[in-house]
Amino acid sequence: LITATSRMATPISRAVSLLSSSLRSRLATPGVSLNGARAMTGEAPVVEGYTTAMKYMHWFMAGGMLGVVGTVQMAMSQPKTKEGNAQRGKLMNAHKSFGLLMAIAIPVRLALRFTSKIPAPLPGATWEHLAASAAHLALYGGMVVMPASGVAMGYFGGKGLPFFGMTIPGASTPNGAIAKNTFKVHKQVGHYWKYVIPVHAAGSLTHVAKGQPIFTRMNPFARAI
């Protein structure tokens, strides 16, 4: 019995020793990442991931944004015929519906972003980290400005807000000036923001090419800490 107990204690003691060593390294060197501390103790690196809520919200909004951009691009490509105009109207209603859905989701996304644990940046050059920060800033900026301007345009224009077969009424007293100005903002920002999404995707694929677990960090079904 004593022998069996000793055998069980050995791996447990080793695990406790490694954990305490890792904690001491982190306490002794503030600012060192988890994997940096693990490297100091000879431990294998682990994948630091986002919270489960952030992972699901990320993919929910990714689908919504693809719906927003895809429907408006399809609408603009319709021929100027009776049938084309009818199809354009349906696609624009879908575009506005996805946009309103994103307007509802973005406050939740921002709340999660500012209250959740954020994993340390993946290894890379300084310019890569700066480019990633700029891309994320542009992405979040567009996720706020585009739905907000679209909602304001529809509401103050008096036409209301389509939402997947329903229509939320617009202002009882339309304000043409606000509707016109928000339309300009929506159009100008949208002209450039539609390129931010593929840039963001390209950055993710760059991490994949470098062998970095970028999708594991954001995969709600993958194991990460």
C-alpha positions in Angstrom: 0.0 0.0 0.0 2.8 2.4 0.9 4.6 1.6 -2.4 1.4 2.2 -4.4 0.8 5.5 -2.5 4.4 6.6 -3.3 4.0 5.8 -7.0 0.8 8.0 -7.1 2.5 10.8 -5.1 5.4 11.1 -7.5 3.6 12.5 -10.6 1.4 14.6 -8.4 4.4 16.1 -6.6 6.0 16.7 -10.0 2.9 18.5 -11.3 2.7 20.7 -8.2 6.4 21.5 -8.4 6.1 22.6 -12.1 3.0 24.6 -11.3 4.6 26.4 -8.4 7.7 27.0 -10.5 5.6 28.5 -13.3 3.8 30.8 -10.8 7.0 31.9 -9.2 8.4 32.8 -12.7 5.3 34.9 -13.5 5.4 36.6 -10.1 9.1 37.3 -10.4 8.8 38.7 -14.0 5.7 40.9 -14.3 4.4 41.2 -17.9 5.7 37.7 -18.9 3.0 35.8 -20.8 1.8 32.4 -19.7 3.8 30.6 -22.3 6.8 32.7 -21.5 6.6 31.6 -17.9 6.1 28.0 -19.0 9.2 28.2 -21.2 11.2 29.3 -18.2 10.3 26.1 -16.4 10.7 23.8 -19.4 7.0 23.2 -19.8 5.3 22.8 -23.2 3.4 25.8 -24.5 -0.4 25.9 -24.3 -3.0 27.7 -26.5 -4.4 30.7 -24.9 -8.0 31.2 -26.1 -10.8 33.7 -25.9 -13.8 33.1 -23.6 -16.6 30.9 -24.9 -19.0 33.8 -25.1 -16.5 35.8 -27.2 -15.9 32.9 -29.5 -19.6 32.4 -30.2 -20.2 36.1 -30.6 -17.3 36.4 -33.0 -18.7 33.8 -35.4 -22.2 35.0 -35.0 -21.2 38.5 -36.1 -18.9 37.2 -38.8 -21.9 35.5 -40.4 -23.9 38.6 -40.0 -21.3 40.9 -41.5 -20.9 38.5 -44.5 -24.7 38.7 -44.9 -24.6 42.5 -44.8 -21.8 42.9 -47.3 -22.9 40.0 -49.5 -26.5 41.1 -49.9 -25.6 44.8 -50.8 -23.1 43.6 -53.3 -25.6 41.3 -54.9 -28.2 44.1 -54.9 -25.9 46.5 -56.7 -25.2 43.9 -59.4 -28.8 43.5 -60.4 -29.8 44.7 -63.9 -31.9 47.9 -64.2 -35.0 46.0 -65.3 -38.3 45.4 -63.7 -37.2 42.0 -62.5 -33.8 43.3 -61.5 -35.3 46.2 -59.5 -37.7 43.8 -57.7 -34.8 41.5 -56.8 -32.7 44.5 -55.7 -35.5 45.6 -53.3 -35.6 42.1 -51.7 -31.8 42.0 -51.3 -31.7 45.5 -49.8 -34.3 44.5 -47.3 -32.1 41.6 -46.4 -29.1 43.9 -46.2 -31.0 46.2 -43.8 -32.2 43.3 -41.7 -28.7 41.9 -41.2 -27.5 45.5 -40.4 -30.2 45.9 -37.7 -29.2 42.5 -36.3 -25.6 43.7 -36.1 -26.7 46.9 -34.5 -28.3 44.9 -31.7 -25.3 42.6 -31.4 -22.5 45.1 -31.3 -23.2 46.5 -27.8 -23.0 42.9 -26.5 -19.8 42.3 -28.5 -18.2 45.5 -27.0 -19.3 44.6 -23.5 -17.7 41.1 -23.8 -14.5 42.6 -25.4 -14.0 45.0 -22.5 -14.8 42.6 -19.7 -13.3 39.3 -20.9 -9.9 37.8 -20.7 -7.9 38.6 -23.9 -5.1 36.2 -24.8 -1.6 37.5 -25.4 -0.8 38.4 -29.0 0.8 35.6 -31.1 4.5 36.0 -31.7 5.4 38.3 -34.6 7.3 41.4 -35.6 6.4 44.8 -34.2 5.0 45.9 -37.6 2.7 42.8 -37.6 1.3 43.7 -34.2 0.8 47.3 -35.2 -1.0 46.2 -38.4 -3.2 43.8 -36.5 -4.1 46.5 -34.0 -5.0 48.9 -36.8 -7.1 46.2 -38.6 -9.0 45.4 -35.4 -9.6 49.1 -34.7 -10.9 49.6 -38.3 -13.1 46.4 -37.9 -14.6 47.5 -34.7 -15.0 51.1 -35.9 -17.0 49.8 -38.9 -19.1 47.5 -36.8 -20.2 50.5 -34.8 -20.5 53.2 -37.5 -22.1 51.2 -40.3 -25.1 49.8 -38.3 -25.6 53.1 -36.4 -25.7 55.2 -39.6 -27.9 52.7 -41.4 -30.4 52.6 -38.5 -30.4 56.4 -38.2 -30.9 56.7 -42.0 -33.9 54.4 -42.0 -35.5 55.7 -38.8 -35.1 59.5 -39.5 -35.9 59.0 -43.1 -39.4 57.8 -42.0 -39.3 54.6 -44.0 -38.7 52.4 -41.0 -36.4 49.5 -40.4 -37.0 46.1 -42.2 -36.2 43.1 -40.0 -36.6 39.8 -41.7 -40.2 40.2 -42.9 -41.2 42.8 -40.3 -40.9 46.6 -40.4 -40.1 48.7 -37.3 -41.7 52.1 -37.8 -39.6 55.1 -38.6 -39.9 58.6 -37.0 -43.4 60.0 -37.0 -41.8 63.3 -38.0 -39.0 62.5 -40.5 -35.8 64.5 -40.3 -34.4 64.7 -43.8 -31.2 66.4 -42.8 -30.1 63.6 -40.4 -31.2 61.0 -42.9 -29.2 62.6 -45.7 -26.0 63.1 -43.6 -26.1 59.6 -42.1 -26.6 58.2 -45.7 -23.4 60.0 -46.7 -21.5 58.6 -43.8 -22.9 55.1 -44.4 -21.9 55.2 -48.1 -18.4 56.6 -47.6 -17.4 54.4 -44.7 -19.0 51.3 -46.4 -17.0 52.0 -49.5 -13.7 51.3 -47.6 -14.9 49.1 -44.8 -15.9 46.3 -47.1 -12.2 45.7 -47.7 -11.4 45.5 -44.0 -13.1 42.1 -43.7 -10.9 40.3 -46.3 -7.8 42.0 -44.9 -8.8 40.6 -41.4 -9.3 37.1 -43.0 -5.9 37.4 -44.8 -4.2 38.2 -41.5 -5.7 35.1 -40.0 -4.4 32.9 -42.9 -1.0 34.5 -42.4 -0.9 33.1 -38.9 -2.0 29.7 -40.2 0.8 29.8 -42.8 3.2 30.4 -39.9 1.9 27.4 -38.0 0.3 29.5 -35.3 -3.0 28.2 -33.7 -5.1 31.3 -34.6 -8.3 29.4 -35.2 -7.9 27.3 -32.0 -8.0 30.5 -30.0 -11.4 31.4 -31.5 -12.9 27.9 -32.0 -15.6 27.3 -29.4 -15.1 23.5 -29.8 -11.3 23.5 -29.5 -9.4 23.1 -26.2 -7.7 26.2 -25.0 -7.2 28.0 -21.7 
